[in-house]
Amino acid sequence: MAIIQAPFFYYYTFGMSVFFVAAPYLIIGLSLTIWLLIAALRSPKSQVTKFHRVGLILTISIGSLSLLFGERMIEKLDWKFRRNSREEIVQLVKEGKLKPNVSYNDIICTLDKWKFPPISNGGNEIAIHKSDSTAVTVEFFSNRGFLDHYSAFVYTNDPEWIDEFEKQISYKKGFHINKQLDKHWYRVSY
């Protein structure tokens, strides 16, 4: 559980699902950890080997670290290892092969081809904004948030969006800092 929790939470929990998925997951994990600790402390020292102690310490350490720092680490790895896939999607948007395709929102495109793990978290949807024939902005969600918050990897070649992102980078400092990742690529948090 400790090893898979960071990628699981990053890719598959968003919005209200955090309460329905993460809370039971954390309760089960904490219960198992407490049960293991009590069992290890109550057992005679001859039955608890060095292997058991090391395993218990590693499990608690990995679980705690991935709970506290897992989302940041997985987000960095996701950006690094899946950038080429995102660039392919941007190219398809530029060529007009990918367009908004849902009835409830005129900028959202649900991706079917990239399913596991999702290229855009929270439903594998991207937001496509076109202002003219060459200016394109594509948002790949990294955290759909709860209510009105979200974070995303954003590709844009639209000068207006670039100016807005540059202003946000210079003014917003804090836990989730907006930053430029590369030419035309940004990591933003609203």
C-alpha positions as CSV (number, residue, x, y, z in Angstrom):
1,M,0.0,0.0,0.0
2,A,2.8,2.4,0.9
3,I,4.5,2.1,-2.5
4,I,1.4,2.5,-4.7
5,Q,-0.4,5.3,-2.7
6,A,1.4,8.3,-4.3
7,P,0.7,7.3,-8.0
8,F,-2.8,6.1,-7.0
9,F,-3.7,9.4,-5.4
10,Y,-2.0,11.5,-8.1
11,Y,-3.7,9.8,-11.1
12,Y,-7.0,8.6,-9.8
13,T,-8.4,10.9,-7.1
14,F,-9.8,14.3,-7.7
15,G,-12.5,16.5,-6.4
16,M,-15.0,14.7,-4.2
17,S,-13.5,11.3,-5.0
18,V,-10.7,12.2,-2.6
19,F,-13.1,11.9,0.3
20,F,-14.6,8.7,-0.8
21,V,-11.4,7.0,-1.9
22,A,-8.6,8.5,0.1
23,A,-10.2,8.5,3.5
24,P,-10.9,4.7,3.5
25,Y,-7.5,4.0,2.0
26,L,-5.8,6.0,4.7
27,I,-7.9,4.5,7.5
28,I,-7.1,1.0,6.3
29,G,-3.4,1.8,5.9
30,L,-3.2,3.4,9.3
31,S,-5.1,0.5,10.9
32,L,-2.7,-2.0,9.3
33,T,0.3,-0.1,10.5
34,I,-0.9,0.1,14.0
35,W,-1.8,-3.5,14.0
36,L,1.7,-4.4,12.8
37,L,3.3,-2.2,15.4
38,I,1.3,-3.8,18.2
39,A,2.0,-7.3,16.9
40,A,5.7,-6.5,16.8
41,L,5.8,-5.0,20.2
42,R,3.8,-7.8,21.9
43,S,5.7,-10.6,20.3
44,P,8.7,-12.1,22.2
45,K,12.0,-10.7,21.0
46,S,13.0,-14.1,19.7
47,Q,10.1,-14.1,17.2
48,V,10.7,-10.6,15.8
49,T,13.7,-10.8,13.6
50,K,15.8,-8.0,12.2
51,F,14.0,-8.5,8.9
52,H,10.7,-7.8,10.5
53,R,12.0,-4.6,12.2
54,V,13.5,-3.3,9.0
55,G,10.4,-4.1,7.0
56,L,8.2,-2.3,9.5
57,I,10.5,0.7,9.6
58,L,10.7,0.9,5.8
59,T,6.9,0.5,5.4
60,I,6.2,3.3,7.8
61,S,8.9,5.5,6.3
62,I,7.8,5.0,2.7
63,G,4.1,5.4,3.5
64,S,4.7,8.6,5.5
65,L,7.0,10.1,2.9
66,S,4.8,9.3,-0.1
67,L,1.8,10.7,1.8
68,L,3.6,14.0,2.5
69,F,5.7,14.4,-0.7
70,G,4.3,11.9,-3.1
71,E,2.2,14.2,-5.2
72,R,5.1,16.6,-5.9
73,M,7.4,13.7,-6.8
74,I,4.9,11.9,-9.1
75,E,4.1,15.2,-10.8
76,K,7.7,15.8,-11.6
77,L,8.2,12.3,-12.9
78,D,4.9,12.5,-14.9
79,W,6.1,15.7,-16.6
80,K,9.6,14.3,-17.3
81,F,8.6,10.9,-18.7
82,R,5.3,11.8,-20.4
83,R,6.2,15.0,-22.1
84,N,6.5,13.4,-25.5
85,S,3.0,12.0,-25.3
86,R,1.7,15.5,-24.4
87,E,3.6,17.0,-27.4
88,E,2.0,14.4,-29.7
89,I,-1.4,15.4,-28.4
90,V,-0.6,19.1,-28.9
91,Q,0.4,18.3,-32.5
92,L,-2.9,16.5,-33.1
93,V,-4.8,19.6,-31.7
94,K,-2.8,21.9,-34.0
95,E,-3.6,19.7,-37.0
96,G,-7.3,19.8,-36.1
97,K,-7.5,16.0,-35.4
98,L,-8.4,16.6,-31.7
99,K,-11.2,19.0,-31.0
100,P,-13.6,19.5,-28.0
101,N,-15.9,16.6,-28.0
102,V,-18.2,16.7,-25.0
103,S,-21.7,18.2,-24.9
104,Y,-21.4,19.9,-21.6
105,N,-18.4,22.1,-22.3
106,D,-17.1,23.6,-25.5
107,I,-13.4,23.5,-24.6
108,I,-13.1,20.0,-23.1
109,C,-11.8,17.0,-25.2
110,T,-12.0,13.5,-23.7
111,L,-9.0,11.4,-24.8
112,D,-9.7,7.8,-25.5
113,K,-6.3,6.7,-26.8
114,W,-4.3,7.5,-23.7
115,K,-6.0,5.6,-20.9
116,F,-3.5,4.1,-18.5
117,P,-2.3,6.0,-16.6
118,P,-4.3,9.0,-17.7
119,I,-2.3,11.7,-19.5
120,S,-4.6,14.3,-17.9
121,N,-5.8,13.5,-14.4
122,G,-9.4,13.6,-13.4
123,G,-11.1,12.0,-16.3
124,N,-8.4,12.0,-19.0
125,E,-9.8,15.3,-20.3
126,I,-7.8,18.2,-21.8
127,A,-9.0,21.8,-22.3
128,I,-8.4,23.2,-25.8
129,H,-8.4,27.0,-26.4
130,K,-7.9,28.4,-29.9
131,S,-8.0,32.1,-30.6
132,D,-7.0,32.0,-34.3
133,S,-5.7,29.6,-36.8
134,T,-2.2,29.3,-35.2
135,A,-2.6,30.3,-31.5
136,V,-3.4,27.2,-29.5
137,T,-3.5,26.5,-25.7
138,V,-3.9,23.0,-24.4
139,E,-4.3,22.3,-20.7
140,F,-3.3,18.8,-19.3
141,F,-4.8,18.6,-15.7
142,S,-2.5,17.4,-13.0
143,N,-4.9,18.1,-10.2
144,R,-8.6,18.7,-10.8
145,G,-9.0,20.0,-7.3
146,F,-12.1,20.5,-5.3
147,L,-14.7,23.1,-6.2
148,D,-12.8,25.8,-8.2
149,H,-9.1,24.8,-7.9
150,Y,-7.0,23.0,-10.5
151,S,-3.4,22.6,-11.5
152,A,-2.2,21.8,-15.0
153,F,0.6,21.5,-17.5
154,V,-0.1,24.0,-20.2
155,Y,1.2,24.3,-23.7
156,T,0.5,27.7,-25.3
157,N,1.8,29.6,-28.3
158,D,-0.8,32.3,-27.8
159,P,0.9,35.6,-26.8
160,E,-2.0,36.7,-24.6
161,W,-1.8,33.5,-22.5
162,I,2.0,33.7,-22.3
163,D,1.7,37.3,-21.0
164,E,-0.8,36.2,-18.4
165,F,1.3,33.2,-17.3
166,E,4.4,35.4,-17.0
167,K,2.4,37.8,-14.7
168,Q,1.3,34.9,-12.6
169,I,4.8,33.6,-12.3
170,S,6.1,36.9,-11.1
171,Y,3.3,37.5,-8.6
172,K,2.3,34.1,-7.2
173,K,4.6,32.5,-4.7
174,G,3.6,29.7,-2.3
175,F,3.1,26.0,-2.0
176,H,2.2,25.5,-5.7
177,I,4.4,28.0,-7.6
178,N,3.5,28.7,-11.2
179,K,6.5,28.3,-13.4
180,Q,7.7,27.9,-16.9
181,L,8.8,24.4,-17.6
182,D,10.2,25.0,-21.1
183,K,9.5,27.1,-24.2
184,H,5.7,27.2,-24.5
185,W,5.2,24.9,-21.5
186,Y,4.0,26.1,-18.1
187,R,2.9,24.5,-14.8
188,V,0.0,26.6,-13.4
189,S,-2.2,26.4,-10.4
190,Y,-5.5,28.3,-10.0
